Amino acid sequence: MIETINRVIDRSIEWCVVAVFMFIVVVGGMQVFSRFVLNMPLAWSEEIQIYGHVWMIFLTIPIAYNRGAHILMNILLERMPAGIRRTIAILVDVMWLWLGLSITFFTMRLVRVAAYQMSPSLGIPMSYIYLGMIVGGAYLTLVALRKLVAHRHVRSIAVTPAQDAPL
C-alpha cells in the first residue's frame, strides 16, 4: 500500500514537471512569434518562464536523486569494502534529508515575507513562486526518508540467517 502511494506521488511530481516544461515551451514559442512576427513582445512571458524554471528545478532535484541520477564518485566507492560503501550511502542520504529539510524550513520563512511582494509583470504574490521550492524541498525530504528506511530494511534482511542454514 505504501509503495503504491509512493509510486503515485512520484508519477504526480513527474507529470507536474512535464506540464511545467510544456507550459514554458508554449510561452516561449508565443514570445518568439509575438516578438519576431507581430513585432509586439509579450511583457509577461519572460517572467513566467523564469518562475516555471524555479518550479521545474526544485521538483526535478528529488526526481533525479530518487533515480540515482546525481553525480557520484563510483570509481572510489567500487574499491571500498561493502560496509564502508553502505555507511557512505547512508551519510549521503542523511545529507539529502538535511538539504530537503533546510530548503523547506528556510523557504517557508521566505514565503511569509514574499506574500507581501508582487511579481512585476504578472502581479501575483511572489509566495506562489517560492511555493515550488517548498514542494520540492518536502518531496526531497520524503525521498530521502524513503531511502533511509530502505537502508534499514536491507540491513534487517541481510542480518537474518538463511532458512536452510544449519543451527
C-alpha positions in Angstrom: 0.0 0.0 0.0 2.8 2.4 0.9 4.7 1.5 -2.3 1.5 2.4 -4.3 1.2 5.7 -2.6 4.9 6.4 -3.2 4.5 5.5 -6.8 1.5 7.8 -7.2 3.4 10.7 -5.6 6.5 10.1 -7.8 4.4 9.9 -11.0 2.4 13.0 -10.0 5.5 15.1 -9.4 7.0 13.8 -12.7 3.8 14.8 -14.6 3.9 18.2 -12.9 7.4 18.7 -14.2 6.3 17.7 -17.7 3.4 20.1 -17.5 5.5 23.0 -16.3 8.1 22.3 -19.0 5.4 22.2 -21.7 4.0 25.4 -20.5 7.4 27.1 -20.6 7.9 25.8 -24.2 4.5 27.1 -25.3 5.0 30.5 -23.6 8.5 30.7 -25.1 7.1 29.9 -28.6 4.4 32.6 -28.1 7.1 35.1 -27.1 9.2 34.3 -30.2 6.2 34.5 -32.5 4.9 37.7 -30.9 8.3 39.4 -31.0 9.5 38.5 -34.5 6.3 38.0 -36.4 3.9 40.5 -34.8 6.7 42.9 -33.6 4.9 43.1 -30.2 6.9 41.4 -27.5 5.0 39.9 -24.5 6.0 41.7 -21.3 5.0 38.8 -19.0 6.4 35.8 -20.9 9.9 36.0 -19.6 8.7 36.2 -16.0 6.5 33.1 -16.5 9.4 31.2 -17.9 11.8 32.2 -15.0 9.2 31.2 -12.4 8.4 28.0 -14.3 12.1 27.1 -14.2 12.2 27.6 -10.4 9.3 25.2 -10.0 10.8 22.7 -12.6 14.3 22.7 -11.0 13.1 22.2 -7.4 10.8 19.4 -8.4 13.4 17.8 -10.6 16.2 17.6 -8.0 14.3 15.0 -5.9 13.3 13.1 -9.1 17.0 12.8 -10.1 18.0 11.8 -6.5 15.3 9.2 -6.4 16.5 7.7 -9.7 20.2 7.9 -8.6 21.0 10.3 -11.4 23.2 12.7 -9.4 26.9 12.6 -9.8 28.5 10.0 -7.5 32.2 9.0 -7.2 31.6 5.4 -8.3 35.3 4.8 -9.1 36.2 5.3 -5.4 33.1 3.6 -4.0 33.6 0.4 -6.0 37.1 -0.1 -4.5 35.8 0.2 -0.9 34.5 -2.6 1.3 30.7 -3.2 1.3 30.4 -1.9 4.9 32.1 1.4 4.1 30.0 1.8 0.9 26.8 1.3 2.9 27.9 3.8 5.5 28.7 6.4 2.8 25.4 5.7 1.2 23.6 6.3 4.5 25.6 9.5 5.1 24.8 10.8 1.6 21.1 10.1 2.2 21.3 11.9 5.6 22.8 14.9 3.8 20.0 14.9 1.2 17.5 14.7 4.1 19.2 17.7 5.7 19.1 19.6 2.5 15.4 18.9 1.9 14.5 19.9 5.5 16.6 23.1 5.1 15.1 24.1 1.8 11.6 23.5 3.2 12.2 25.3 6.5 14.0 28.4 5.2 11.8 28.8 2.2 8.7 28.8 4.5 10.3 31.7 6.3 10.9 33.4 2.9 7.3 32.8 1.8 6.0 34.7 4.8 7.9 37.8 3.6 7.3 37.2 -0.1 3.5 37.0 0.5 3.5 40.9 0.6 5.5 41.2 -2.6 4.0 41.1 -6.1 5.8 40.0 -9.3 6.4 43.0 -11.6 4.7 41.8 -14.8 2.2 39.2 -13.6 1.1 40.9 -10.4 0.9 37.7 -8.5 2.2 37.2 -5.0 5.9 36.0 -5.0 4.9 33.4 -2.4 3.3 31.4 -5.3 6.7 31.2 -7.0 8.5 30.2 -3.8 5.9 27.6 -3.1 7.7 25.4 -5.7 10.8 25.4 -3.5 8.7 24.3 -0.5 7.0 21.5 -2.5 10.4 20.4 -4.0 12.1 20.5 -0.5 9.2 18.5 1.0 9.4 15.9 -1.8 13.2 15.7 -1.4 12.7 15.1 2.3 10.2 12.3 1.6 12.5 10.7 -1.0 15.5 10.8 1.5 13.4 9.3 4.3 12.3 6.5 1.9 15.9 5.8 1.0 17.0 5.8 4.7 14.2 3.4 5.6 15.2 1.2 2.7 18.8 1.0 4.1 17.3 -0.1 7.4 15.1 -2.7 5.7 18.0 -4.1 3.6 20.1 -4.4 6.8 17.4 -6.3 8.7 17.1 -8.7 5.7 20.9 -9.1 5.4 21.2 -9.9 9.1 18.5 -12.6 9.1 20.1 -16.1 8.9 19.3 -18.2 5.9 16.4 -20.6 6.4 18.4 -23.6 5.2 21.4 -22.9 7.3 22.3 -25.4 10.0 21.6 -24.5 13.6 
